[in-house]
Amino acid sequence: MRKRRILISAAMLLFMVASLFFAVGQLLEFKRTVAFASADASEARIPVLCYHSIADHGEGNEYVVSPERFREEMRWLHDKGFRSISLQEFGTILSGKEPSDGKEVLITFDDGYRNNYSAALPVLKEYGFQATEFLVTNWVGGPDYLTWDQIKAMQGAGWDIMAHTRTHPYLPLHPAKAQRDEIAGSKAAIEQNLGTPVTAIAYPYGLRSEETMRLVKQSGYRYAFTFDDGWTSSAQDPYLLKRLFISGDQSLTDFERKLAR
């Protein structure tokens, strides 16, 4: 089993053990299916793609997509008439303030790998696309991770720069004070360095609790993205939004199936 899957499985086990020491209503299961109002004709649905690293050395690692495969996927989106959107447009569509034409896609990257700048950015520019980067702010400037200068260049190219906590912890396994430091601290670091508001966060490993969600809301975020696989819709809780995980070991046909309505 791949290393990151093992880590996530271990986190799930710890999460279950930890739940014995909290009120039952406090915790959400890791892969909770969000049950809200049933879909109707007016429900907006948007595919939110979740990438991580774009590199050639990721054979056997589902979190690493090769540059060649990434280009194929972006070309396919372009040829099928999809257009990438900003988080602002994402919000106006989900809130019903702007109609959906069924061809929007929100492209996101987690963690802040340096190859998002060197490998992904040029391809997205080529096809007229933009993206959202969810940064682990304490990793900025580290080996293999983006620098603030690169992040500013990405922002200048139309990317939204959002939060992925300070150190990528298993949030629900920490007390409220530590969670708040991770959640609010990441937001503050980005806003201080870039001077633009941070309105969205992605939960590390997708792990969250009712307390985590409350702290995210209190910290001033409007949206929070999970690791739950599926299209995002206006019927979902804005702090439990789904994404489509794009794996490095999937085929282009698999990618096409994910984008099929």
C-alpha beads as a LAMMPS data file, in Angstrom:
LAMMPS data file: protein, C-alpha beads

261 atoms
260 bonds

1 atom types
1 bond types

-500.0 500.0 xlo xhi
-500.0 500.0 ylo yhi
-500.0 500.0 zlo zhi

Masses

1 110.0

Atoms # bond

1 1 1 0.000 0.000 0.000
2 1 1 1.276 3.384 -0.862
3 1 1 2.783 5.515 1.865
4 1 1 0.232 8.308 1.904
5 1 1 -2.702 5.906 1.884
6 1 1 -1.116 4.205 4.905
7 1 1 -0.814 7.562 6.659
8 1 1 -4.439 8.387 5.941
9 1 1 -5.564 4.949 7.131
10 1 1 -3.552 5.440 10.323
11 1 1 -5.158 8.855 10.775
12 1 1 -8.586 7.314 10.388
13 1 1 -7.754 4.724 13.066
14 1 1 -6.477 7.412 15.419
15 1 1 -9.538 9.465 14.647
16 1 1 -11.807 6.559 15.648
17 1 1 -9.858 5.959 18.876
18 1 1 -9.942 9.656 19.721
19 1 1 -13.690 9.706 19.260
20 1 1 -14.024 7.536 22.392
21 1 1 -12.817 10.484 24.428
22 1 1 -15.153 13.093 22.948
23 1 1 -18.880 13.570 22.874
24 1 1 -20.407 11.448 20.154
25 1 1 -21.912 14.459 18.418
26 1 1 -18.549 16.228 18.331
27 1 1 -16.903 14.197 15.586
28 1 1 -17.717 13.496 11.951
29 1 1 -16.530 10.328 10.294
30 1 1 -13.649 10.834 7.847
31 1 1 -15.568 9.989 4.705
32 1 1 -18.906 11.347 5.832
33 1 1 -21.460 11.610 3.078
34 1 1 -23.119 14.979 3.363
35 1 1 -26.875 14.596 3.595
36 1 1 -28.727 17.744 2.698
37 1 1 -31.687 18.660 0.560
38 1 1 -32.131 16.419 -2.443
39 1 1 -30.977 17.749 -5.778
40 1 1 -33.387 19.600 -7.976
41 1 1 -33.246 21.313 -11.318
42 1 1 -31.923 24.542 -9.772
43 1 1 -28.976 22.900 -8.015
44 1 1 -25.590 24.153 -9.236
45 1 1 -22.934 21.457 -9.708
46 1 1 -19.252 22.198 -10.344
47 1 1 -16.341 19.741 -10.685
48 1 1 -13.522 20.770 -8.347
49 1 1 -10.309 18.974 -9.328
50 1 1 -7.810 18.157 -6.581
51 1 1 -4.152 17.837 -7.645
52 1 1 -0.985 17.683 -5.573
53 1 1 2.441 17.265 -7.201
54 1 1 3.139 17.474 -10.970
55 1 1 6.376 15.584 -11.607
56 1 1 8.039 12.781 -13.581
57 1 1 9.413 10.929 -10.554
58 1 1 6.110 9.858 -9.056
59 1 1 5.679 6.345 -10.468
60 1 1 3.652 4.338 -7.982
61 1 1 2.570 7.457 -6.066
62 1 1 -1.034 8.380 -6.758
63 1 1 -0.456 11.902 -5.437
64 1 1 2.022 12.668 -8.227
65 1 1 0.684 13.310 -11.739
66 1 1 3.200 13.360 -14.579
67 1 1 3.534 16.603 -16.579
68 1 1 2.561 14.679 -19.724
69 1 1 -0.634 13.350 -18.161
70 1 1 -1.439 16.752 -16.658
71 1 1 -1.125 18.350 -20.107
72 1 1 -3.396 15.677 -21.596
73 1 1 -6.029 16.369 -18.966
74 1 1 -5.883 20.140 -19.436
75 1 1 -6.024 19.705 -23.220
76 1 1 -9.087 17.490 -22.843
77 1 1 -10.829 20.092 -20.667
78 1 1 -9.997 22.820 -23.177
79 1 1 -11.149 20.785 -26.168
80 1 1 -14.435 19.935 -24.425
81 1 1 -15.154 23.599 -23.814
82 1 1 -14.494 23.736 -20.076
83 1 1 -13.326 27.012 -18.586
84 1 1 -11.531 27.335 -15.276
85 1 1 -13.045 29.704 -12.742
86 1 1 -11.862 31.695 -9.760
87 1 1 -13.105 31.115 -6.236
88 1 1 -15.112 34.312 -6.520
89 1 1 -16.990 33.024 -9.550
90 1 1 -17.315 29.640 -7.877
91 1 1 -19.089 31.362 -4.997
92 1 1 -21.433 33.398 -7.153
93 1 1 -22.501 30.280 -9.069
94 1 1 -23.042 28.168 -5.945
95 1 1 -25.045 30.958 -4.324
96 1 1 -27.270 31.283 -7.395
97 1 1 -26.165 34.856 -8.140
98 1 1 -24.759 33.752 -11.497
99 1 1 -26.132 30.983 -13.723
100 1 1 -24.023 27.940 -14.563
101 1 1 -23.401 27.035 -18.185
102 1 1 -22.300 23.542 -17.169
103 1 1 -18.749 24.100 -18.384
104 1 1 -17.094 25.538 -15.287
105 1 1 -14.260 23.745 -13.524
106 1 1 -12.350 24.763 -10.400
107 1 1 -8.767 23.462 -10.526
108 1 1 -7.061 23.137 -7.133
109 1 1 -3.644 22.078 -5.854
110 1 1 -2.849 21.040 -2.281
111 1 1 0.319 21.506 -0.214
112 1 1 2.251 24.053 -2.317
113 1 1 4.737 21.964 -4.278
114 1 1 7.284 23.971 -6.242
115 1 1 6.421 22.050 -9.398
116 1 1 2.974 23.641 -9.325
117 1 1 4.868 26.760 -10.431
118 1 1 7.421 25.168 -12.763
119 1 1 5.274 22.434 -14.365
120 1 1 1.576 23.238 -13.862
121 1 1 1.533 27.020 -14.309
122 1 1 2.927 27.044 -17.887
123 1 1 0.398 24.421 -19.030
124 1 1 -2.496 26.285 -17.474
125 1 1 -1.329 29.521 -19.100
126 1 1 -1.188 27.751 -22.449
127 1 1 -4.851 26.787 -22.215
128 1 1 -6.029 30.025 -20.627
129 1 1 -6.740 28.369 -17.274
130 1 1 -6.239 29.508 -13.705
131 1 1 -6.162 27.553 -10.447
132 1 1 -6.377 27.701 -6.676
133 1 1 -3.367 26.783 -4.529
134 1 1 -3.999 25.545 -0.971
135 1 1 -0.766 26.362 0.889
136 1 1 0.785 24.766 3.938
137 1 1 2.317 28.041 5.011
138 1 1 5.128 26.736 7.234
139 1 1 6.394 24.706 4.281
140 1 1 6.804 27.758 2.032
141 1 1 10.441 28.117 1.006
142 1 1 11.343 24.595 2.051
143 1 1 12.885 21.940 -0.214
144 1 1 10.497 21.114 -3.070
145 1 1 8.011 23.766 -1.968
146 1 1 7.036 27.147 -3.376
147 1 1 8.728 30.380 -2.355
148 1 1 6.733 33.520 -1.664
149 1 1 8.130 35.095 -4.840
150 1 1 6.826 32.162 -6.880
151 1 1 3.491 32.334 -5.090
152 1 1 3.214 36.034 -5.928
153 1 1 3.946 35.248 -9.585
154 1 1 1.199 32.606 -9.570
155 1 1 -1.200 35.067 -8.019
156 1 1 -0.259 37.564 -10.723
157 1 1 -1.178 34.921 -13.311
158 1 1 -4.696 34.705 -11.877
159 1 1 -4.321 31.986 -9.254
160 1 1 -6.187 32.192 -5.947
161 1 1 -3.923 31.467 -2.973
162 1 1 -5.777 29.842 -0.099
163 1 1 -5.008 27.989 3.143
164 1 1 -4.149 24.373 3.974
165 1 1 -3.121 25.085 7.617
166 1 1 0.340 25.893 8.904
167 1 1 1.856 22.402 9.269
168 1 1 -0.670 19.932 7.752
169 1 1 -1.748 18.215 11.027
170 1 1 -4.586 15.795 11.809
171 1 1 -6.754 18.687 12.980
172 1 1 -9.480 16.871 14.987
173 1 1 -6.867 15.108 17.109
174 1 1 -5.707 18.450 18.540
175 1 1 -7.351 20.734 21.124
176 1 1 -9.251 23.785 19.946
177 1 1 -6.385 26.194 20.681
178 1 1 -3.949 24.240 18.497
179 1 1 -6.503 23.852 15.723
180 1 1 -7.236 27.564 15.769
181 1 1 -3.519 28.342 15.514
182 1 1 -3.243 26.120 12.427
183 1 1 -6.433 27.402 10.791
184 1 1 -6.217 31.116 11.570
185 1 1 -2.413 31.216 11.447
186 1 1 -2.285 29.933 7.874
187 1 1 -4.846 32.518 6.795
188 1 1 -2.947 35.338 8.509
189 1 1 0.389 34.338 6.954
190 1 1 -1.012 34.392 3.424
191 1 1 -2.848 37.671 3.926
192 1 1 0.272 39.273 5.410
193 1 1 2.510 38.161 2.544
194 1 1 0.095 38.739 -0.338
195 1 1 -2.253 41.426 0.930
196 1 1 -5.356 39.659 -0.345
197 1 1 -8.187 37.998 1.623
198 1 1 -8.160 34.247 2.211
199 1 1 -11.705 32.878 2.032
200 1 1 -11.195 29.119 1.662
201 1 1 -9.319 26.289 3.333
202 1 1 -8.732 22.622 2.505
203 1 1 -8.694 20.230 5.474
204 1 1 -5.419 18.241 5.670
205 1 1 -6.190 14.595 4.843
206 1 1 -9.844 15.655 4.684
207 1 1 -10.095 15.201 8.460
208 1 1 -12.451 17.481 10.360
209 1 1 -14.807 17.522 13.331
210 1 1 -17.749 19.706 14.268
211 1 1 -15.296 21.728 16.344
212 1 1 -12.910 22.049 13.379
213 1 1 -15.720 23.340 11.190
214 1 1 -16.787 25.814 13.861
215 1 1 -13.224 27.139 14.183
216 1 1 -12.917 27.463 10.395
217 1 1 -16.091 29.524 10.286
218 1 1 -15.029 31.660 13.251
219 1 1 -11.677 32.337 11.558
220 1 1 -13.441 34.058 8.673
221 1 1 -13.462 31.406 5.962
222 1 1 -16.460 31.137 3.652
223 1 1 -15.648 27.684 2.254
224 1 1 -13.837 24.548 3.345
225 1 1 -12.947 21.682 1.026
226 1 1 -12.746 18.033 2.026
227 1 1 -11.122 14.992 0.467
228 1 1 -14.523 13.386 -0.097
229 1 1 -14.693 12.353 -3.745
230 1 1 -17.469 13.840 -5.842
231 1 1 -18.765 16.927 -7.614
232 1 1 -19.342 20.042 -5.537
233 1 1 -22.917 21.254 -5.428
234 1 1 -24.926 24.095 -3.937
235 1 1 -26.755 21.490 -1.804
236 1 1 -23.586 20.778 0.189
237 1 1 -22.614 22.495 3.407
238 1 1 -20.089 25.233 2.421
239 1 1 -17.711 23.818 5.040
240 1 1 -17.957 20.253 3.663
241 1 1 -17.403 20.712 -0.056
242 1 1 -16.388 17.679 -2.112
243 1 1 -13.619 17.475 -4.703
244 1 1 -12.546 15.074 -7.434
245 1 1 -9.173 13.591 -6.500
246 1 1 -6.953 13.340 -9.585
247 1 1 -4.661 10.356 -9.178
248 1 1 -1.314 9.870 -10.857
249 1 1 -2.154 6.276 -11.700
250 1 1 -5.432 6.939 -13.480
251 1 1 -5.840 6.930 -17.258
252 1 1 -7.211 9.744 -19.363
253 1 1 -10.371 7.644 -19.729
254 1 1 -10.670 7.563 -15.930
255 1 1 -10.300 11.351 -15.902
256 1 1 -13.039 11.703 -18.510
257 1 1 -15.375 9.526 -16.450
258 1 1 -14.880 11.769 -13.415
259 1 1 -15.954 14.769 -15.466
260 1 1 -19.016 13.023 -16.900
261 1 1 -22.247 14.395 -15.521

Bonds

1 1 1 2
2 1 2 3
3 1 3 4
4 1 4 5
5 1 5 6
6 1 6 7
7 1 7 8
8 1 8 9
9 1 9 10
10 1 10 11
11 1 11 12
12 1 12 13
13 1 13 14
14 1 14 15
15 1 15 16
16 1 16 17
17 1 17 18
18 1 18 19
19 1 19 20
20 1 20 21
21 1 21 22
22 1 22 23
23 1 23 24
24 1 24 25
25 1 25 26
26 1 26 27
27 1 27 28
28 1 28 29
29 1 29 30
30 1 30 31
31 1 31 32
32 1 32 33
33 1 33 34
34 1 34 35
35 1 35 36
36 1 36 37
37 1 37 38
38 1 38 39
39 1 39 40
40 1 40 41
41 1 41 42
42 1 42 43
43 1 43 44
44 1 44 45
45 1 45 46
46 1 46 47
47 1 47 48
48 1 48 49
49 1 49 50
50 1 50 51
51 1 51 52
52 1 52 53
53 1 53 54
54 1 54 55
55 1 55 56
56 1 56 57
57 1 57 58
58 1 58 59
59 1 59 60
60 1 60 61
61 1 61 62
62 1 62 63
63 1 63 64
64 1 64 65
65 1 65 66
66 1 66 67
67 1 67 68
68 1 68 69
69 1 69 70
70 1 70 71
71 1 71 72
72 1 72 73
73 1 73 74
74 1 74 75
75 1 75 76
76 1 76 77
77 1 77 78
78 1 78 79
79 1 79 80
80 1 80 81
81 1 81 82
82 1 82 83
83 1 83 84
84 1 84 85
85 1 85 86
86 1 86 87
87 1 87 88
88 1 88 89
89 1 89 90
90 1 90 91
91 1 91 92
92 1 92 93
93 1 93 94
94 1 94 95
95 1 95 96
96 1 96 97
97 1 97 98
98 1 98 99
99 1 99 100
100 1 100 101
101 1 101 102
102 1 102 103
103 1 103 104
104 1 104 105
105 1 105 106
106 1 106 107
107 1 107 108
108 1 108 109
109 1 109 110
110 1 110 111
111 1 111 112
112 1 112 113
113 1 113 114
114 1 114 115
115 1 115 116
116 1 116 117
117 1 117 118
118 1 118 119
119 1 119 120
120 1 120 121
121 1 121 122
122 1 122 123
123 1 123 124
124 1 124 125
125 1 125 126
126 1 126 127
127 1 127 128
128 1 128 129
129 1 129 130
130 1 130 131
131 1 131 132
132 1 132 133
133 1 133 134
134 1 134 135
135 1 135 136
136 1 136 137
137 1 137 138
138 1 138 139
139 1 139 140
140 1 140 141
141 1 141 142
142 1 142 143
143 1 143 144
144 1 144 145
145 1 145 146
146 1 146 147
147 1 147 148
148 1 148 149
149 1 149 150
150 1 150 151
151 1 151 152
152 1 152 153
153 1 153 154
154 1 154 155
155 1 155 156
156 1 156 157
157 1 157 158
158 1 158 159
159 1 159 160
160 1 160 161
161 1 161 162
162 1 162 163
163 1 163 164
164 1 164 165
165 1 165 166
166 1 166 167
167 1 167 168
168 1 168 169
169 1 169 170
170 1 170 171
171 1 171 172
172 1 172 173
173 1 173 174
174 1 174 175
175 1 175 176
176 1 176 177
177 1 177 178
178 1 178 179
179 1 179 180
180 1 180 181
181 1 181 182
182 1 182 183
183 1 183 184
184 1 184 185
185 1 185 186
186 1 186 187
187 1 187 188
188 1 188 189
189 1 189 190
190 1 190 191
191 1 191 192
192 1 192 193
193 1 193 194
194 1 194 195
195 1 195 196
196 1 196 197
197 1 197 198
198 1 198 199
199 1 199 200
200 1 200 201
201 1 201 202
202 1 202 203
203 1 203 204
204 1 204 205
205 1 205 206
206 1 206 207
207 1 207 208
208 1 208 209
209 1 209 210
210 1 210 211
211 1 211 212
212 1 212 213
213 1 213 214
214 1 214 215
215 1 215 216
216 1 216 217
217 1 217 218
218 1 218 219
219 1 219 220
220 1 220 221
221 1 221 222
222 1 222 223
223 1 223 224
224 1 224 225
225 1 225 226
226 1 226 227
227 1 227 228
228 1 228 229
229 1 229 230
230 1 230 231
231 1 231 232
232 1 232 233
233 1 233 234
234 1 234 235
235 1 235 236
236 1 236 237
237 1 237 238
238 1 238 239
239 1 239 240
240 1 240 241
241 1 241 242
242 1 242 243
243 1 243 244
244 1 244 245
245 1 245 246
246 1 246 247
247 1 247 248
248 1 248 249
249 1 249 250
250 1 250 251
251 1 251 252
252 1 252 253
253 1 253 254
254 1 254 255
255 1 255 256
256 1 256 257
257 1 257 258
258 1 258 259
259 1 259 260
260 1 260 261
